[in-house]
Structures are given as structure tokens and as C-alpha cells.
Amino acid sequence: MKLPKSIRSIIPRFLLNKFRELKRTKFNKNLSQAQLSGSLISCGQLKSQLESMGIKEGDSLLVHASLRQMGFIQDGPATVNEALLSVLGADGNLLMPSSPVVSLQVDYVQDNPIFNVKLTPSRMGAISEHFRTMKGVKRSLHPTEPVCAHGPKAAFLTEGHFNQLTPYSSDSPFHRLCELKGKILYIGVSLDNAGTSLHLLEDSVEFAYPVYCDEIYDVRVIDEQNIEHRVKTKVHNPIYSKKRRCDDLIPLFLAKNACKQVTLGNAACLLFDADLMLNTMKEAYELNGTTMYTPNGLLA
């Protein structure tokens, strides 16, 4: 269980430390039991599941993942990334979001951060953070929604993200994944907490809702050569962020064969065709006004 930020802020530090110690103790106990019972999930098992769900050599795959939901994985995040890269092969491309934002984009940029493409950690979970540090991984130079990529198309996927006013433009890794006819795998997470690619619709059409704040923010970023740049970016409007009902779109995507329900480790997953996902959103928006803010459409 993860305590909400509002609760953590009022709990004395010694109690927070005690809570974390109890969590670690419980985790280590359960891990020991999994080791003794032989129920640790191996790299080979993950590879077999990935292949069974339709991930193949040469694919371009964007992954959102919760390690905790997968069960006890032998050697943790390293094994998950090894399995993903092995199935994709030398011709495949693996992408993961690596945003430094913990809660709201507007809170992050108002703190006047310096985003260092080499050093700023990913806040997207243990698997993403491990992937960020792996040899050969490139990271896009966007202050709020950077994406890490590995593979022969890694430069193409990441290089257009620099100095984009919004993170989901036609030059973003999210959109370029669609151009490559890639896939998106949600491991133990849903669109409600990892619906980044849903925002592609907002930058692909004349969108009817003010999903971005009016103010444009100036943010400092440091590139791979340690050169500092000033970039401008828009951030999401928190008022509209509260209106999102992302998971309510899943039945639409299933009906259009844009996604299917699969399993990896012990985690329930969704596997999307990235381009079909975007085109499904465009079509539903044009026909019915369907969005993550109006999942039943304007005519419902």
C-alpha cells in the first residue's frame, strides 16, 4: 500500500520510516517464501508469455509497467528488461516513459526544475528507471514527458522531442511509434494511471477542450553533452485532468480490435496496436465527440 502524498505530509518522519520498514519486512518475507516454493518468475517464462501474446522480433514496443503487479520476478527489473529486449531482438525497439513528474506537470514546472537527460531519475517505476540506466538507451530531451528508447530506431524515436511545445506532437516518440506501426504494452497498469498515448488525440485534431494551461513555461534542460538549454512547454490543466475517465474507453478499443487483454507474470495487461489506437480515437472523436473526458460521446 502506498500512502497518498497528502497523508505523508502530516505524518511524523519516524512513523513514515517505521511504515517503510514494515513494508520492506513484508516484501522480504514474501520474497523468501517465493524462493523456497520455487514460484519466482524467470526470464524464460516472461519471454514465453511475451511471444504468446504476439510480441515478436523486430517490433517497436512502448511499455508502461508496474513491477509489483507482476509477482516476484527473479532478479527484478533487470529480468523484465532482459526478457523484453530478447523477444524484440536486434532489429526491435523498446521504449519506456521516464517522466520525472510525481504528481502534476504544473507543480513540477513551477518548482523551476533542471531536467538533466542523463541524471534525472524516472518516476515511472523500477522497470523504467532500470531501463533508463542501461547501456545503449537514448532518452528524449523533453522536461515533463521524456521517453527512453533502445534499438536501431532509438534516435529517430527520441530526437524530435526536443523543444516541442507539447509532449505529444507529431515529432514526439509517442507519435513516431505510430508511424513505425508499433505496439503499447500496459503491464499491471491501466489507462487511468498510464494513459499517456491518449493525449495524442489532443495534438492531432482541433481539440474542443482546454486541456492545457494558458501559461507557457520556460524550463531548463541539460543534454547529453552537459549543455544547458531553455525550452518552452505547455502543461496539463489540472481542472481537466480531474475529468479524465480513461478506462471507460477500453471497451471501445476492444471492440475495434485496437487492443487485447493479456497476462505477463501475474499481471493483467493490455496490448495495443499504437496506430490503430490513435485512429480509433480520431474516428470516435469525429463521429461522436468521444474523448477520455467524454468517453460516452456527446450524443450519449
Wavefront OBJ file of the C-alpha trace (Angstrom):
o trace
v 0.000 0.000 0.000
v 1.292 3.438 -0.928
v 0.282 6.349 1.278
v -1.191 9.376 -0.534
v 1.070 12.435 -0.635
v -1.464 14.469 1.380
v -1.276 11.925 4.225
v 2.509 11.520 4.103
v 2.938 15.270 4.555
v 1.284 15.236 8.008
v 2.817 12.028 9.414
v 5.973 12.401 11.562
v 9.114 11.181 9.835
v 9.820 8.432 12.392
v 6.381 6.914 11.742
v 6.930 7.084 7.978
v 10.253 5.293 8.428
v 8.537 2.638 10.555
v 5.872 2.168 7.855
v 8.570 1.746 5.183
v 10.453 -0.724 7.396
v 7.305 -2.832 7.812
v 6.750 -2.794 4.036
v 10.331 -3.943 3.414
v 9.996 -6.702 6.015
v 6.760 -7.964 4.464
v 8.254 -7.843 0.968
v 11.393 -9.732 2.014
v 9.300 -12.363 3.804
v 7.121 -12.918 0.756
v 10.199 -12.996 -1.485
v 11.814 -15.655 0.708
v 8.648 -17.730 0.567
v 8.591 -17.428 -3.228
v 12.228 -18.543 -3.414
v 11.600 -21.537 -1.160
v 8.480 -22.598 -3.043
v 10.125 -22.210 -6.443
v 7.492 -19.708 -7.565
v 9.890 -16.977 -8.690
v 9.084 -15.947 -12.265
v 12.037 -16.425 -14.607
v 13.212 -14.612 -17.706
v 12.300 -17.652 -19.782
v 8.732 -17.617 -18.505
v 8.358 -13.930 -19.339
v 9.761 -14.466 -22.831
v 7.302 -17.286 -23.458
v 4.381 -15.117 -22.338
v 5.518 -12.168 -24.471
v 5.798 -14.359 -27.547
v 2.399 -15.928 -26.855
v 0.705 -12.527 -26.717
v 2.113 -11.599 -30.136
v 5.274 -9.622 -29.371
v 7.862 -10.631 -31.950
v 11.341 -9.893 -33.223
v 11.585 -6.520 -34.953
v 8.597 -4.972 -33.166
v 8.680 -1.455 -31.730
v 7.149 -1.624 -28.257
v 6.304 1.077 -25.714
v 5.969 -0.357 -22.191
v 4.229 1.022 -19.113
v 4.848 -1.331 -16.190
v 4.277 -1.991 -12.502
v 6.823 -4.468 -11.154
v 4.741 -5.058 -8.026
v 1.757 -6.298 -10.039
v 3.869 -8.882 -11.872
v 4.592 -11.027 -8.828
v 8.070 -11.986 -7.676
v 10.424 -11.760 -10.648
v 13.822 -13.397 -10.402
v 16.357 -10.519 -10.192
v 13.572 -7.938 -10.528
v 13.585 -5.155 -13.167
v 16.738 -6.432 -14.876
v 14.987 -9.681 -15.761
v 11.912 -7.906 -17.144
v 14.038 -5.713 -19.403
v 16.178 -8.662 -20.467
v 13.069 -10.578 -21.495
v 11.614 -7.640 -23.425
v 14.841 -6.918 -25.319
v 15.432 -10.594 -26.051
v 11.999 -11.076 -27.621
v 12.288 -7.867 -29.675
v 15.725 -8.872 -30.931
v 18.431 -6.752 -32.534
v 16.002 -5.220 -35.043
v 13.377 -4.295 -32.450
v 12.912 -1.097 -30.470
v 11.950 -0.904 -26.808
v 10.551 2.358 -25.396
v 9.537 3.397 -21.895
v 8.246 6.675 -20.478
v 10.685 8.187 -17.984
v 8.880 11.252 -16.691
v 10.384 12.988 -13.638
v 6.916 14.243 -12.668
v 5.496 12.695 -9.497
v 2.025 14.237 -9.491
v 1.019 17.229 -11.658
v 3.044 18.695 -14.518
v 2.162 22.221 -13.401
v 3.569 21.591 -9.894
v 6.761 20.200 -11.373
v 7.495 23.110 -13.711
v 6.579 25.709 -11.083
v 9.370 24.317 -8.886
v 11.812 25.595 -11.550
v 13.499 22.241 -12.140
v 16.591 21.459 -14.162
v 15.946 18.357 -16.225
v 19.220 16.515 -16.843
v 18.696 13.935 -19.572
v 21.485 11.735 -18.174
v 20.901 12.107 -14.436
v 17.280 12.978 -13.650
v 15.575 9.770 -12.447
v 12.432 8.347 -13.964
v 9.420 8.388 -11.644
v 7.615 5.786 -13.743
v 8.561 2.786 -11.629
v 11.502 0.462 -11.055
v 11.436 -1.121 -14.517
v 11.535 2.261 -16.257
v 14.317 3.556 -14.011
v 16.430 0.443 -14.590
v 15.898 0.714 -18.348
v 16.955 4.399 -18.281
v 20.387 3.419 -16.936
v 21.071 0.591 -19.385
v 23.838 0.804 -21.972
v 22.665 1.905 -25.402
v 19.465 3.563 -24.198
v 18.685 7.033 -25.568
v 16.400 9.479 -23.751
v 14.376 12.237 -25.357
v 15.114 15.785 -24.224
v 11.676 16.831 -23.031
v 11.341 18.192 -19.474
v 7.978 16.663 -18.471
v 7.461 13.554 -20.638
v 10.873 12.204 -21.720
v 10.925 8.762 -23.293
v 13.766 6.243 -23.251
v 14.411 4.036 -26.273
v 16.753 1.203 -27.250
v 17.199 -0.227 -30.726
v 18.116 0.757 -34.284
v 15.329 3.399 -34.392
v 16.082 4.855 -30.950
v 17.481 8.109 -32.364
v 14.527 8.567 -34.725
v 12.087 7.917 -31.894
v 13.643 10.353 -29.423
v 15.393 13.155 -31.331
v 12.257 15.090 -32.382
v 11.089 15.619 -28.798
v 13.476 18.488 -28.055
v 11.898 21.951 -27.790
v 8.369 20.726 -28.544
v 5.698 22.972 -27.037
v 3.589 19.929 -26.131
v 4.912 16.454 -25.309
v 2.618 14.599 -27.723
v 3.242 16.378 -31.025
v 3.755 14.661 -34.366
v 7.517 14.661 -33.665
v 7.161 13.005 -30.246
v 8.216 9.408 -29.531
v 4.551 8.570 -28.885
v 3.537 9.656 -32.379
v 6.615 8.261 -34.109
v 5.798 4.897 -32.554
v 2.536 5.022 -34.525
v 4.497 5.746 -37.716
v 6.521 2.582 -37.074
v 3.272 0.596 -36.597
v 4.393 -0.154 -33.063
v 2.663 -1.603 -30.035
v 1.974 -0.457 -26.481
v 2.006 -2.880 -23.545
v 0.452 -1.905 -20.211
v 1.804 -4.320 -17.588
v -0.246 -4.271 -14.395
v -1.401 -0.714 -15.078
v -4.398 0.652 -16.922
v -5.208 3.735 -18.977
v -6.345 5.525 -15.821
v -2.805 5.621 -14.437
v -0.732 5.277 -17.618
v -2.798 6.723 -20.444
v -0.050 8.849 -21.958
v -0.796 7.851 -25.543
v -4.401 9.009 -25.179
v -3.057 12.570 -25.302
v -2.040 12.060 -28.943
v -5.627 12.804 -29.912
v -5.412 16.265 -28.345
v -2.441 17.196 -30.534
v -3.780 15.518 -33.694
v -7.114 17.334 -34.117
v -8.710 20.694 -33.367
v -9.459 19.636 -29.814
v -12.554 21.134 -28.198
v -11.399 21.240 -24.581
v -8.794 23.452 -22.821
v -6.656 20.561 -21.629
v -3.529 22.722 -21.411
v -2.942 25.633 -19.050
v -2.828 29.057 -20.711
v 0.646 29.806 -19.375
v 3.673 28.575 -21.299
v 6.577 27.610 -19.044
v 10.279 28.138 -19.586
v 12.232 25.104 -18.334
v 15.949 24.364 -18.144
v 17.215 21.111 -19.654
v 20.732 19.683 -19.855
v 21.586 17.490 -22.835
v 23.986 14.551 -23.182
v 26.908 16.948 -23.781
v 26.076 18.749 -20.489
v 24.919 21.845 -22.381
v 22.051 23.717 -20.768
v 19.097 24.846 -22.885
v 15.941 26.815 -22.216
v 12.840 25.198 -23.672
v 9.195 26.206 -23.610
v 6.447 23.754 -22.755
v 2.759 23.626 -22.046
v 1.421 21.592 -19.137
v -1.897 19.930 -18.483
v -4.743 21.891 -16.959
v -5.405 20.232 -13.543
v -9.101 21.085 -13.773
v -9.456 18.950 -16.889
v -7.095 16.289 -15.600
v -9.658 15.534 -12.878
v -12.307 14.957 -15.554
v -10.475 12.063 -17.219
v -12.201 8.660 -17.370
v -9.575 6.847 -19.363
v -10.513 3.250 -18.573
v -14.038 3.915 -19.838
v -12.508 3.920 -23.343
v -11.244 0.333 -23.068
v -14.498 -1.259 -24.359
v -14.232 0.935 -27.479
v -10.645 -0.154 -28.109
v -11.540 -3.817 -27.563
v -14.491 -3.564 -29.951
v -12.271 -2.020 -32.648
v -9.552 -4.668 -32.100
v -7.136 -1.898 -31.156
v -6.185 -3.808 -28.012
v -6.437 -7.185 -26.348
v -6.225 -8.416 -22.773
v -3.131 -10.485 -21.963
v -1.011 -11.541 -18.959
v 2.669 -11.102 -18.098
v 3.956 -12.689 -14.925
v 0.919 -12.422 -12.648
v -0.114 -9.028 -14.015
v -3.211 -8.318 -16.069
v -2.102 -6.412 -19.173
v -3.403 -4.575 -22.210
v -1.593 -4.838 -25.555
v -2.393 -2.068 -28.065
v -1.745 -1.509 -31.737
v -0.453 2.075 -31.378
v -1.550 3.368 -34.775
v -4.966 1.711 -34.589
v -5.404 3.145 -31.100
v -4.824 6.669 -32.420
v -7.041 6.195 -35.465
v -9.816 4.743 -33.300
v -9.677 7.849 -31.103
v -9.768 10.170 -34.116
v -12.720 8.380 -35.666
v -14.702 8.268 -32.407
v -13.985 11.947 -31.783
v -15.111 12.996 -35.246
v -18.256 10.848 -35.185
v -19.426 11.196 -31.574
v -17.157 13.642 -29.723
v -15.695 10.729 -27.759
v -12.644 11.565 -25.611
v -11.211 10.490 -22.286
v -13.243 13.378 -20.835
v -16.440 12.304 -22.640
v -15.992 8.532 -23.086
v -19.661 8.011 -23.961
v -19.541 10.741 -26.589
v -21.521 13.939 -26.789
v -24.522 12.142 -28.269
v -24.921 9.615 -25.418
l 1 2 3 4 5 6 7 8 9 10 11 12 13 14 15 16 17 18 19 20 21 22 23 24 25 26 27 28 29 30 31 32 33 34 35 36 37 38 39 40 41 42 43 44 45 46 47 48 49 50 51 52 53 54 55 56 57 58 59 60 61 62 63 64 65 66 67 68 69 70 71 72 73 74 75 76 77 78 79 80 81 82 83 84 85 86 87 88 89 90 91 92 93 94 95 96 97 98 99 100 101 102 103 104 105 106 107 108 109 110 111 112 113 114 115 116 117 118 119 120 121 122 123 124 125 126 127 128 129 130 131 132 133 134 135 136 137 138 139 140 141 142 143 144 145 146 147 148 149 150 151 152 153 154 155 156 157 158 159 160 161 162 163 164 165 166 167 168 169 170 171 172 173 174 175 176 177 178 179 180 181 182 183 184 185 186 187 188 189 190 191 192 193 194 195 196 197 198 199 200 201 202 203 204 205 206 207 208 209 210 211 212 213 214 215 216 217 218 219 220 221 222 223 224 225 226 227 228 229 230 231 232 233 234 235 236 237 238 239 240 241 242 243 244 245 246 247 248 249 250 251 252 253 254 255 256 257 258 259 260 261 262 263 264 265 266 267 268 269 270 271 272 273 274 275 276 277 278 279 280 281 282 283 284 285 286 287 288 289 290 291 292 293 294 295 296 297 298 299 300
